[in-house]
């Protein structure tokens, strides 16, 4: 029976202190894992999470996933602080900067691609180096159905998420013989800060497209992540698990 027992494992969750990332961190903590949750700049949200979680198995570290040097320094520090290494990486950090292509600022294109796609590459690169030495690992990249549907006003976001899937498929083949699996979880519309700023009429339009007629919860997506991060999911790699309510 699958019971999500991670008592002997350590999980890194990027963007892990609020929204979906926080739900993932909390789910790993509840399953007994040690969790290192990163955040880019919202120190208040990170402090709130630490106080409310109140767990000795939770560590918070500030790291901008889009900054290669910061990510490299992060992993070098882990080599000193975690002599036994880590088993799981969840690339959850992501942003939106919506605009139609003809009006999109070049900075908004670059920022979304840098955070969502380059940030995933940065963390994957250093994670697989550590995991290959141990011949075990689980990497989960949080993508989006926007990667294949494409929503108006989100070309940058869609491109970054499609890129994550391509990266996942290629990387899964590169590391498969080392006991490392690499998969995506693709949440549909989930009640987090990422969709709170959507206009009400747009929210209603999206809701009408979902066969289950509701948005998902962060906890439901976190459960998908834990399944693919488990030892029992050892034969699944290069895959994308859709958690969209039937979208």
C-alpha positions in Angstrom: 0.0 0.0 0.0 1.3 3.4 -0.9 1.6 5.5 2.2 4.0 8.3 1.3 6.7 7.4 3.7 9.7 9.8 3.2 11.2 9.5 6.7 14.7 8.8 5.4 14.7 11.4 2.6 15.3 15.0 1.9 13.4 17.1 -0.6 14.3 20.4 -2.1 11.3 22.5 -3.1 11.9 25.7 -5.1 9.4 28.4 -4.5 8.5 26.3 -1.5 7.2 28.8 1.0 3.9 29.9 -0.4 1.1 28.8 -2.7 1.5 25.5 -4.4 5.1 25.2 -3.3 4.1 25.6 0.3 1.5 22.9 0.0 4.1 20.6 -1.5 6.6 21.4 1.3 3.9 20.7 3.9 2.9 17.4 2.3 6.5 16.2 2.4 6.8 17.3 6.0 3.7 15.4 6.9 5.2 12.3 5.2 8.3 12.5 7.4 10.8 14.1 4.9 13.3 16.8 5.6 12.5 19.8 3.5 14.6 22.6 2.1 12.2 25.2 0.8 13.7 28.0 -1.3 12.3 31.5 -1.9 13.5 34.3 -4.1 12.6 37.4 -2.2 9.4 37.3 -0.2 11.0 36.9 3.2 7.8 37.7 5.1 5.9 34.7 3.5 8.9 32.5 4.3 9.0 33.6 7.9 5.2 33.0 8.2 5.6 29.5 6.8 8.4 28.7 9.2 6.5 29.9 12.2 3.3 28.0 11.2 5.1 24.8 10.2 7.1 24.8 13.4 9.1 21.8 12.3 12.8 21.0 12.9 12.8 19.2 9.6 12.2 22.4 7.6 15.0 24.6 6.4 14.4 27.8 4.4 17.0 29.2 2.1 16.9 32.3 -0.1 17.9 31.5 -3.7 16.8 33.0 -7.0 16.5 30.0 -9.3 17.1 32.2 -12.3 20.5 33.2 -11.0 23.1 30.6 -12.0 25.7 31.7 -9.5 23.2 31.7 -6.6 22.0 28.2 -7.5 25.6 27.0 -7.7 26.4 28.5 -4.3 23.2 26.9 -2.9 24.3 23.4 -3.9 27.9 23.9 -2.7 26.5 24.8 0.7 24.4 21.7 0.7 27.5 19.6 0.2 28.7 20.9 3.6 25.4 20.9 5.4 24.0 17.6 4.1 26.8 15.1 4.0 24.2 12.3 3.2 22.9 14.3 0.2 19.3 14.6 -0.9 16.9 12.5 -2.8 14.2 14.8 -4.3 14.1 18.0 -6.2 10.8 19.8 -7.0 11.2 22.7 -9.4 8.1 24.7 -8.5 9.3 28.3 -8.7 7.4 30.2 -11.4 6.0 33.5 -12.3 3.5 35.1 -14.8 3.8 38.4 -16.7 0.8 38.4 -19.0 0.4 40.5 -22.1 -0.4 39.8 -25.8 2.7 39.3 -27.9 2.4 42.6 -29.7 2.4 44.5 -26.5 4.6 42.3 -24.3 7.7 44.0 -22.9 10.9 42.3 -23.7 11.8 42.3 -20.0 8.6 40.4 -19.2 9.4 37.7 -21.8 12.9 37.3 -20.5 11.9 37.3 -16.8 9.3 34.6 -17.2 11.6 32.4 -19.3 14.5 33.0 -16.9 12.5 32.0 -13.8 10.4 29.2 -15.2 12.7 27.5 -17.7 16.3 28.6 -17.0 15.6 28.3 -13.3 14.5 24.7 -13.8 17.7 24.0 -15.8 19.9 25.6 -13.2 18.5 23.4 -10.4 18.4 20.3 -12.5 22.0 20.7 -13.6 23.5 20.7 -10.1 20.9 18.2 -8.7 21.7 15.5 -11.2 25.4 15.9 -10.5 24.8 15.0 -6.8 22.2 12.4 -7.6 24.3 10.6 -10.1 27.0 10.0 -7.4 24.4 8.3 -5.3 22.7 6.5 -8.2 19.2 7.6 -7.0 17.0 10.6 -7.4 13.6 12.0 -8.1 13.1 15.2 -10.0 9.7 16.8 -10.5 9.1 19.8 -12.7 5.9 21.7 -12.2 4.6 22.6 -15.7 1.2 23.6 -17.0 -1.4 22.6 -19.6 -0.8 26.0 -21.0 2.2 24.4 -22.6 0.0 22.7 -25.2 -3.2 24.6 -25.0 -1.7 28.1 -25.2 -3.7 30.8 -23.6 -4.1 34.3 -25.1 -1.8 36.8 -23.3 0.5 34.0 -21.9 2.9 33.3 -24.7 5.9 33.7 -22.5 4.4 31.5 -19.8 3.3 28.8 -22.3 6.7 28.8 -23.9 8.5 28.4 -20.6 6.2 25.5 -19.6 6.5 23.7 -22.9 10.3 24.1 -22.5 10.1 22.4 -19.2 8.4 19.4 -20.7 11.1 19.1 -23.4 13.9 19.5 -20.8 12.2 16.8 -18.7 12.0 14.3 -21.6 15.6 14.8 -22.6 17.0 14.7 -19.1 15.0 11.6 -18.2 16.9 9.7 -20.9 20.3 11.1 -19.9 20.0 9.9 -16.3 17.8 6.8 -16.4 20.6 4.3 -16.0 21.6 6.1 -12.8 18.4 5.4 -10.9 17.1 8.9 -11.4 13.6 9.6 -12.7 12.5 13.0 -14.1 8.9 13.8 -14.5 6.4 16.7 -14.8 3.2 17.4 -12.9 0.9 19.6 -14.9 -1.7 21.3 -12.7 -4.7 23.0 -14.2 -6.3 25.9 -12.5 -5.4 25.8 -8.8 -6.5 28.2 -6.1 -3.2 29.9 -5.5 -1.9 33.5 -5.8 -0.9 32.6 -9.4 -4.5 32.9 -10.6 -5.9 35.4 -8.0 -5.3 38.3 -10.2 -7.3 36.9 -13.1 -10.4 39.0 -14.0 -13.6 37.6 -12.7 -15.1 37.1 -16.2 -12.0 35.2 -17.2 -12.2 33.0 -14.1 -15.8 32.1 -15.0 -14.7 31.2 -18.6 -11.9 28.9 -17.4 -14.2 27.3 -14.8 -16.8 26.5 -17.5 -14.1 24.6 -19.5 -13.3 22.2 -16.6 -15.4 19.0 -16.6 -15.2 18.7 -12.8 -16.5 22.3 -12.6 -14.1 23.5 -9.9 -10.6 24.6 -9.6 -8.1 22.3 -7.9 -6.6 22.6 -4.5 -2.8 22.9 -3.8 -3.1 19.8 -1.6 -4.4 17.7 -4.5 -1.5 18.7 -6.7 1.0 18.1 -3.9 -0.3 14.5 -3.6 0.6 14.0 -7.3 4.1 15.2 -6.6 4.6 12.9 -3.7 3.5 9.9 -5.7 6.0 10.6 -8.5 8.7 11.3 -5.8 8.0 8.0 -4.1 10.1 4.8 -4.5 7.0 3.1 -5.8 7.0 5.3 -8.9 10.4 3.9 -10.0 9.2 2.9 -13.5 7.7 6.3 -14.4 10.1 8.7 -16.1 9.9 11.3 -18.8 6.2 11.5 -18.2 3.8 14.4 -17.5 1.0 13.8 -15.0 -2.0 15.9 -15.9 -4.0 17.1 -12.8 -6.5 19.4 -14.5 -9.9 18.3 -13.5 -10.4 16.9 -17.1 -9.4 20.1 -18.9 
